[in-house]
């Protein structure tokens, strides 16, 4: 057992260090706040485009 049983967690998008977790823990997708906000904006814009298209087709 090591004196320091933690490993660094990095963002999967920009490789920024996000924090530390125990060695036994597995993490699949880690995203920092900056990248998460960017993803949310992209998703919102695509949904707003789809909503506009749906409104135009129903009217």
JOMOJO-V731298 format. One record per backbone hydrogen bond with DSSP energy under -1.0 kcal/mol. NH is the residue of the N-H (numbers start at 0). CO is the residue of the C=O. E is the energy in kcal/mol with one decimal. If there is no record, write none. Layout:
NH;CO;E  NH;CO;E
This chain:
6;20;-2.7  8;18;-3.1  10;15;-2.8  11;29;-3.2  14;10;-1.4  17;8;-3.4  18;8;-1.4  20;6;-2.1  22;4;-1.2  24;21;-1.0  35;31;-2.3  36;32;-2.6  37;33;-1.7  38;34;-2.3  39;35;-2.4  40;36;-2.2  41;37;-1.9  42;38;-2.4  43;39;-2.7  44;40;-2.2  45;41;-1.9  46;42;-2.3  47;43;-2.6  48;44;-1.9  49;45;-2.0  50;46;-2.7  51;47;-2.2  52;48;-2.1  53;49;-2.3  54;50;-2.2  55;51;-2.3  56;52;-1.8  57;53;-1.6  58;54;-1.4
